[in-house]
């Protein structure tokens, strides 16, 4: 059943219920993603600390590397796209992510409500 599939018998209450269920699902997904991001941050911090403690590079060198990579997209904003990271590391592009982005764009079209 499509969330935005309406017919003449769909009531406002049914639409509201569908939207509420959808909001709950999105909220759960958001919480899962936040937990995963927190775990990834902890792992990265442990790796960086280990590399600095072992003398692989200094804290200042690490900060300089971050600045160099950050400015490559033309904006010193503390962020970089995953595609930029893949390019720098010579990893192949992720075809799956491109397909998912295209699907989301196609699915995001809103069908107007038909009322009689």
N, C-alpha and C positions, 0 to 999 in steps of 0.2 A: 504494500500500500504506500503510495507516494504521499509525503507530508502535505504537499501543496496541490493535491488532486482534489478538486471540488466538483460537486454535482449539485443539482437543485435541492437535494435532500440533506445536504450538510448544514448542520446548525452552527450558530456561533459558539455554542458550548462545546461541540465536538471539535471545532477548529482550535478553541482555547485549550482543550485537553491535549490535542496533538502537539501544540506548541509547548505546553508545559512538560510533556514527556520528552520532547526534543531538547528543551533547555536543561532538564535533569541529566540526560545522556551527555550533553556537551560539558556540563559542570563536572561530571565524573571523569570524562576524558581529560579535562583541564587539570584536575587534581593529580591524575596519573602522570601526565606530562611534567608537571611541576616537581613531583617526586623523582622522576627520572632525571630531570635537569639537575636537581640537587645532588643526586648520586654522581652524575658525570662531573660536576664541579668539584666534588670531594676527591674523586679519582685524579682529576687534573692537578689539583692543588698538591696531592701527595706525590705525583710524578715530578712536578716542578720543584717542590721542596727537596726531593731526593736528588735530582740533577744538580741543584745548587749546592746541597750539602756535600756531594761527591766531587765538587769542583769542575763539573762538566762545563758550566758557565756561571757567571756571577749574576746576582740580582740585577745589577745595572745593565749587563749585557742582555739579559732576558727582557727587561723593559724596553731596551732599544730595538730588539727584534720585533716586539709587539708593535711599537710605533711604526717601524718600517713596513710591516705587513698591513697595518691598519690604513696607512695613507695610500696604499696602492690602488684602492678603489676611488681615490680622489676626495675622500672625506675622513678626517681624523675624528671618528665618532666612537671608537672602542668596539666596533663591529666589523665583520667581514662576512661575505656570503660563502656558503658551502661550496659553490662552484669555483670561487676564487681560490679557496683552500685546495680543492682538487687540482686546479691548474698549477698552483705553486708546487704541490707535492707530486705532480705528474701522474695523478690517478685518473682513470677513465671517468667520464661523466656518468652519472647515475641515470640510466634511461628510465628506471622505475619511477623516480621522483618527477621527471618531466611528464610522464604519462599521467601520474596522479594529479599534477597541477592542471593539466589539460582537462581531465575528467571533472575536477572540482569547478573549473570555469564553466564547463558545459552544464553541470548540474545546478549551478547557482542561479539559473534563469528562473524568475518567479512567474508563475502562471496566474493570470488575473482571476479573481473570484467571479464566478458566474452566479447571478441571482435573478430570480424571476419575479 
